[in-house]
Amino acid sequence: MMPDLGKYAVDVLIAYAFGGALLAGIVAISLWQARRARQTLEEAEKE
């Protein structure tokens, strides 16, 4: 259920979408870096 935002509805929804996209990007980058670090450590342990 969405509250009535009046004339600011578009601005608020754009802000929510932008914030969600930023959050998703940060999570994706963190997961990518963790995977890369894990691979580097596994390669170092093999030596």
C-alpha positions in Angstrom: 0.0 0.0 0.0 1.6 3.3 -1.1 0.9 6.5 0.6 -0.4 9.5 -1.3 2.7 11.5 -2.3 0.9 14.1 -4.3 2.9 16.1 -6.7 6.2 14.6 -5.3 5.3 11.0 -6.2 7.6 10.9 -9.3 10.5 12.4 -7.4 10.2 10.1 -4.4 9.9 7.0 -6.6 13.0 8.0 -8.6 14.9 8.5 -5.4 13.9 5.1 -4.2 14.8 3.5 -7.5 18.2 5.3 -7.5 18.9 4.2 -3.9 17.9 0.7 -4.6 20.2 0.6 -7.6 23.1 1.9 -5.6 22.5 -0.6 -2.9 22.3 -3.5 -5.4 25.5 -2.3 -7.0 27.4 -2.1 -3.7 26.3 -5.7 -2.8 27.3 -6.9 -6.3 30.7 -5.3 -6.0 31.2 -6.7 -2.5 30.4 -10.2 -3.6 32.7 -9.9 -6.7 35.6 -8.7 -4.5 35.0 -11.4 -1.9 35.0 -14.1 -4.6 38.2 -12.6 -6.1 39.9 -12.5 -2.7 38.9 -16.1 -2.0 40.5 -17.2 -5.3 43.7 -15.3 -4.6 44.0 -16.9 -1.1 43.3 -20.4 -2.4 46.1 -19.9 -5.1 48.5 -18.6 -2.4 47.8 -21.6 -0.2 48.6 -24.0 -3.0 52.1 -22.6 -3.4 
